[in-house]
Amino acid sequence: MKMKKLLGLSVLAILLITACKEDPEPGTINFNITHKVDGQTMELNNMIYMSPAGHPFDVKRLKYYLSNFSLHNTNGTTFDTEVIHYCEEGIDETKSFYIDRIPSGTYDKLSFVYGLDEDTNVDGGLENTLTNINMEWPIPGDQGYHYMKFEGTYDSLSTGVILNYNLHTGATQGNQNFVEITVDLPSDITIDKNTWEVDMVMDMMEWLQNPNVYDFAEFGQAIMMNQTAQEVLKANGVDVWSVEKVVQE
């Protein structure tokens, strides 16, 4: 009888150990954002960049939303979130965020929306904070928020004539204009009760050159009601993001 009891306890212990090994736990990813221009860390208020259309330019302001993050598991499933993140160059605390309770598994791609989808991009769709109020889309007949405010000045074809540019993207004339982005991770992330750091990079030059050359002079200073300009930026926006590094903490 004693032998049977010991055998039963041994089997129970083995089952418990096996169960623990077969029950991986969720984890967290901390995201860090860097802005670059043509591969170099972006500097505000410094006219050191040359646009593909031939205009020296600077960047004075950059604000935008990212939303609808999804992680792609190598088994073909996705982990979808409703995370919405506001980022502003010059305010460091907006250049990082995290996603927690990520199911265990191995992930190799990241998807998200640059801007806000049609369900969120409505009047009052975001919390009534000063930041969100300042991002509201002011065009009569449209609604919601700016997806991006990318602003600065340029020297028109290096002639010494300094003009403003305001790349304000958002929904206009019934067109949503948000950008759906998917990027490959430089190496797989395996989640199992752990935390990872992911360094995301947005290269602002890509808004101006790939696949379309965006000319400040052609589209003028105000593009909120210019669907042609919005379409050019939407197409270019697909490739502005990359993931530079992933590291397990």
N, C-alpha and C positions, 0 to 999 in steps of 0.2 A: 504493500500500500504506500509505504514511504517512497519507494522507487517511482511509483506511478505519479505521486504528487510532484516529485522533483522533475520528472519528465514533462509533466503538464506545465510547470512553471517555466521550464526551459523553452518549450514551444511558444508560450505566451510572450516571453521576452524576445524571442526571434521575430515573432509577428509584429510586436511593437516597434522594434528597430527597423524592420522592413517597411512598415507603414510610414515611419518618419522619413526614411530615405525616399519614399515615393510621393512625398507631399511637399514639393518645393513651394516657396512663399513669394508673394509679390515684392516688388522693389520700386525704386525711385530714380528718375533722371533729372538732373539739374542742367538747365540750358543756359549757355552764355552767348551773348550776341556781340559781334564786332562788325563795324561798318568800314568798308574799304572803297577806294576809288582806283580802278585799274591796278588792283593788287596791293596797293599801299594803304596803310591805316589812314582813315579819313581825318582831315583837319578842317575845322569850321573857320569861316571868315578868312580864307587864304586863297587867292586866285592863282593856284598852281596847277590846275587841271586843264587839259585840252579836250574839248568835245570832238567826237567823230565828224561833226559838221564844220569844224574849224574855228570854234569860239573858245578862247580861254574863259574858264568859269570858276566860281567858288560855290561852296555850300554853306548857307547861313542857317538853315533850319531843316530838320528831318523828324517827322512824327508819323506813326502808322500803327495799324492793328494787324495782329496775326490771330488766327482762330482755327477751330476744327482740327486739332492735331490728331493724327493717327499714326500708330506704329505698326509696321508690317512684319508679321512673324514669318519665319522661313517655312513654316508648315502650311502657309497659304491663308491664314486667318489674319485679322487686323484687330488692334485694340483702339477703339475710337473714343475720343473725349469731346467735351464741350468747352474746353479751355479757350478763353479769349485773353490775349495779352496786348497791352499798349506799350510801345517803345518810343523813346525820344532821345535822340543824340544829345549828349551834354548832361543828361540826368542818369547817373550810373545805376541807380536802383531799378530803373525800368529796363535795363539791358540784361536782366537775368530773371528766370522763372523756373518752376519745377512742375513735374507731373509725377504724382505718386500713385500707389496701389496699382502699379502695372503688373498684369499677370505674368507669372513665370514663363519663360520661353526664350527663344533666340530671335532677335529682330535685326533686319538688314536694311530697312528703308524707313523714311519719315515722310509723311504727307501733311500738308496744312494749307489753309487758305490765306492768301495775302489780301487782307481786307476783311469783309464780313459777308456771310451768305445772305440770301434773300429773306430768310426767316428772322435773322437778327437785325439786319439793316433796315429797320423801320423806326419811325419816330418813337422815342421812349424805349427802344429795344435794349439799350444799355443803362446801367445804373446812372442816376442823375447826379454825377460828380462834375466838378468844374472842368476837369480834363475832358470828359465826354461831351459836355456842353460846348466846349471850344472846338470840338471836332465835328459838330453838327453840320450837315450839308444844307447850305442856305438857298438853293435854287428853288423857286416856286414850282409846284407841280411834281417835284421829286421829294424824296424823304431819306431819313437815315443819317449817315455819318460819312465824313471823309474816310477813305481807306488809307490815304497817304497825303502828307504835305511835305513835298521835297522842293525847297525854295533856295534861291540865291541870286547872284548877278553874273552877267557875262559881258565880255568885251567883244562886241560885234565884229567878227572876222579880224580881230586884232587892230581895229581902227581907232581905238581909244574911246569909242562910244559905249558907255556902260549902261546896260539895260537890265531890268529884272526878269527872272523867269519864275513861274509858280506851277510846278507839276502837282496839281491837286487831282487825285483820282477818286472816283466814287460812282454811284449809280446815277445815270442821267438819261432822260428821254425813254425811260422804260428798260434800259439796258443795265444789267447788274454790274458788269465790269470787274468783279473780283477775280483773282488769279488763283487757280488750283496748282499747287506745286508738289512735286515728289522728288526727293533727293536720296541718293544712295548713301549709306553710312560707310565710312572708310574701312571699318571692320565691324563684324557682328557684335551685338550687345546681348549678353546672356543674363537674363533677370532671374535671380533666385535669392531673395532676401538680401539684396545689396543695393548700392547706389552708384550711379554712373554720372560722369560729366560729359556733356556734349557741347562742343564749340561750333556755333553757327556763324556763317559769314555772309553778309550781303554786299556785293560789289555794285556800287551805284553807277559805275560806267556802263554796266550791262543794260540799265534802263534806257540808255541812249544809243545802243548800237547793235543789239542782237535779237531778232534778225533784221530789225529796221533801224536806220539812222534817224534819230529824233533831232530835229533842228529847232532850237529855241526861236530863231527868227521866223521860221515858217509858221509855227503854231501860235506865236504871240505869248503875251503874259498871262492870259486867262483861258483855261481850257475846260472848265467845269461843264460847259454846255457844248463842247466840241467832241462829238462822238468819234470822229476820225482820229483825233489825238488820243482819246481814251483807248481806242482799239490798238493803236501803235504801242502804247505803254503796256497794255494787257498782254500782247504778244511777246514783248521784250521781257516782261516780268517773270516769265516761266523759268528763265535761266539765271536770275540774279542771285539765287541762294545756293550755298553749298555747305556741307558739314566738313570742317577742317580736321577735327580730332574727336575721338571718343576715348575716355579713360575711366577705368573702374576705380572708385575711391577706396 
